Amino acid sequence: MIKIEIPNPDIVITKSRQVGEKVEAPLSSIYGFTDYNKIPRDKGGIILFFNANDDLLFVGKARKLRPRVKRHFEDTVSPIKAHRDEVYKIAVLVVEEPMDREIYETYIINTLHAKYNIEKVFYK
C-alpha cells in the first residue's frame, strides 16, 4: 500500500468584497480575489477551489498556475464555469514534477470527494 499525504497549501486566497478599490488584475475586480497576484506565474502545481463552507468544489493541475486559475474564471469550457460564483477560496500547492501533479490531483479528487470533478473519480 502506498501512503500519500496531501501537502499543505503554499498559497490560499479568499474572496473579499471590495467597494471601489483599484485592483491590479481584472479577474480580481470581477470575482473578488484581490490576492490573485500571490499565485506564482511560472510554477506548476495543484489548484483547489472551495466554497464558503470549505467544501471542495474542483481540483485541477497546471504547468503554470496563475494563467490556469485565470482561465478557469474566463473560459467557456471550464468545468466550473456554471459554478464560478460559488468559489470562495482557492488553495494552491506548488508541485513542479508532472507525475507528482497527476498523482496528487487524482488522490485529492478521490480522498476529499471534489464535487465538480467528473473524470478521475473512483469513489462512486
DOFI-96986 format. One record per residue (C-alpha): residue in one letter; z negated, x, y negated. Coordinates in pm, whole numbers, plus 50000, padded with zeros to 5 digits. Layout:
REM residues N
<r r="A" Z="Z" X="X" Y="Y"/>
...
***
This chain:
REM residues 124
<r r="M" Z="50000" X="50000" Y="50000"/>
<r r="I" Z="50098" X="50132" Y="49660"/>
<r r="K" Z="49838" X="50097" Y="49384"/>
<r r="I" Z="49988" X="50028" Y="49040"/>
<r r="E" Z="49777" X="49998" Y="48728"/>
<r r="I" Z="49917" X="49830" Y="48419"/>
<r r="P" Z="49874" X="50075" Y="48131"/>
<r r="N" Z="49703" X="49965" Y="47811"/>
<r r="P" Z="49947" X="49876" Y="47533"/>
<r r="D" Z="50031" X="50154" Y="47288"/>
<r r="I" Z="50103" X="49906" Y="47008"/>
<r r="V" Z="50003" X="49543" Y="46961"/>
<r r="I" Z="50132" X="49341" Y="46669"/>
<r r="T" Z="50038" X="48983" Y="46588"/>
<r r="K" Z="50198" X="48718" Y="46378"/>
<r r="S" Z="50048" X="48683" Y="46033"/>
<r r="R" Z="50100" X="48422" Y="45768"/>
<r r="Q" Z="50249" X="48567" Y="45454"/>
<r r="V" Z="50284" X="48392" Y="45125"/>
<r r="G" Z="50540" X="48551" Y="44900"/>
<r r="E" Z="50476" X="48900" Y="45038"/>
<r r="K" Z="50755" X="49152" Y="45019"/>
<r r="V" Z="50825" X="49288" Y="45366"/>
<r r="E" Z="51033" X="49580" Y="45494"/>
<r r="A" Z="51228" X="49407" Y="45770"/>
<r r="P" Z="51399" X="49066" Y="45764"/>
<r r="L" Z="51251" X="48995" Y="46107"/>
<r r="S" Z="50904" X="49016" Y="45954"/>
<r r="S" Z="50966" X="48751" Y="45695"/>
<r r="I" Z="51133" X="48511" Y="45940"/>
<r r="Y" Z="50893" X="48531" Y="46236"/>
<r r="G" Z="50577" X="48667" Y="46070"/>
<r r="F" Z="50547" X="49007" Y="46238"/>
<r r="T" Z="50466" X="49225" Y="45938"/>
<r r="D" Z="50375" X="49530" Y="46151"/>
<r r="Y" Z="50718" X="49532" Y="46319"/>
<r r="N" Z="50783" X="49884" Y="46183"/>
<r r="K" Z="50498" X="50023" Y="46401"/>
<r r="I" Z="50713" X="49977" Y="46712"/>
<r r="P" Z="50888" X="50309" Y="46793"/>
<r r="R" Z="51260" X="50302" Y="46728"/>
<r r="D" Z="51376" X="50572" Y="46972"/>
<r r="K" Z="51130" X="50538" Y="47261"/>
<r r="G" Z="51171" X="50341" Y="47579"/>
<r r="G" Z="50919" X="50106" Y="47731"/>
<r r="I" Z="50798" X="49760" Y="47820"/>
<r r="I" Z="50766" X="49467" Y="47580"/>
<r r="L" Z="50522" X="49182" Y="47647"/>
<r r="F" Z="50537" X="48859" Y="47447"/>
<r r="F" Z="50221" X="48645" Y="47434"/>
<r r="N" Z="50140" X="48306" Y="47281"/>
<r r="A" Z="49832" X="48224" Y="47070"/>
<r r="N" Z="49628" X="48153" Y="47386"/>
<r r="D" Z="49709" X="48501" Y="47525"/>
<r r="D" Z="49933" X="48356" Y="47797"/>
<r r="L" Z="50214" X="48594" Y="47892"/>
<r r="L" Z="50547" X="48438" Y="47797"/>
<r r="F" Z="50802" X="48707" Y="47873"/>
<r r="V" Z="50825" X="49070" Y="47984"/>
<r r="G" Z="51120" X="49292" Y="47907"/>
<r r="K" Z="51213" X="49658" Y="47919"/>
<r r="A" Z="51418" X="49868" Y="47680"/>
<r r="R" Z="51556" X="50215" Y="47626"/>
<r r="K" Z="51495" X="50170" Y="47253"/>
<r r="L" Z="51205" X="49940" Y="47180"/>
<r r="R" Z="51237" X="49829" Y="46817"/>
<r r="P" Z="51606" X="49727" Y="46833"/>
<r r="R" Z="51539" X="49537" Y="47157"/>
<r r="V" Z="51249" X="49341" Y="47008"/>
<r r="K" Z="51468" X="49255" Y="46711"/>
<r r="R" Z="51747" X="49134" Y="46941"/>
<r r="H" Z="51506" X="48902" Y="47121"/>
<r r="F" Z="51450" X="48725" Y="46790"/>
<r r="E" Z="51813" X="48726" Y="46675"/>
<r r="D" Z="52023" X="48697" Y="46991"/>
<r r="T" Z="52170" X="48368" Y="47105"/>
<r r="V" Z="52140" X="48472" Y="47471"/>
<r r="S" Z="51779" X="48596" Y="47472"/>
<r r="P" Z="51565" X="48433" Y="47744"/>
<r r="I" Z="51305" X="48345" Y="47479"/>
<r r="K" Z="51549" X="48202" Y="47223"/>
<r r="A" Z="51410" X="47849" Y="47258"/>
<r r="H" Z="51050" X="47976" Y="47250"/>
<r r="R" Z="51054" X="48223" Y="46958"/>
<r r="D" Z="50813" X="48015" Y="46753"/>
<r r="E" Z="50567" X="48025" Y="47043"/>
<r r="V" Z="50539" X="48406" Y="47031"/>
<r r="Y" Z="50217" X="48507" Y="46856"/>
<r r="K" Z="50157" X="48860" Y="46983"/>
<r r="I" Z="50383" X="49143" Y="47100"/>
<r r="A" Z="50241" X="49429" Y="47308"/>
<r r="V" Z="50444" X="49744" Y="47361"/>
<r r="L" Z="50394" X="50001" Y="47638"/>
<r r="V" Z="50580" X="50328" Y="47581"/>
<r r="V" Z="50729" X="50433" Y="47918"/>
<r r="E" Z="51005" X="50692" Y="47899"/>
<r r="E" Z="51118" X="50706" Y="48264"/>
<r r="P" Z="51373" X="50432" Y="48351"/>
<r r="M" Z="51246" X="50396" Y="48709"/>
<r r="D" Z="50888" X="50358" Y="48587"/>
<r r="R" Z="51000" X="50092" Y="48338"/>
<r r="E" Z="51168" X="49897" Y="48617"/>
<r r="I" Z="50860" X="49916" Y="48841"/>
<r r="Y" Z="50616" X="49820" Y="48564"/>
<r r="E" Z="50834" X="49531" Y="48447"/>
<r r="T" Z="50861" X="49379" Y="48795"/>
<r r="Y" Z="50493" X="49438" Y="48867"/>
<r r="I" Z="50374" X="49283" Y="48538"/>
<r r="I" Z="50601" X="48979" Y="48580"/>
<r r="N" Z="50463" X="48908" Y="48925"/>
<r r="T" Z="50100" X="49001" Y="48862"/>
<r r="L" Z="50050" X="48825" Y="48529"/>
<r r="H" Z="50298" X="48541" Y="48603"/>
<r r="A" Z="50521" X="48563" Y="48298"/>
<r r="K" Z="50623" X="48210" Y="48201"/>
<r r="Y" Z="50987" X="48264" Y="48097"/>
<r r="N" Z="51096" X="48544" Y="48332"/>
<r r="I" Z="51314" X="48381" Y="48593"/>
<r r="E" Z="51460" X="48692" Y="48755"/>
<r r="K" Z="51244" X="48939" Y="48950"/>
<r r="V" Z="50994" X="48664" Y="49038"/>
<r r="F" Z="50836" X="48687" Y="49382"/>
<r r="Y" Z="50528" X="48466" Y="49338"/>
<r r="K" Z="50696" X="48122" Y="49360"/>
***
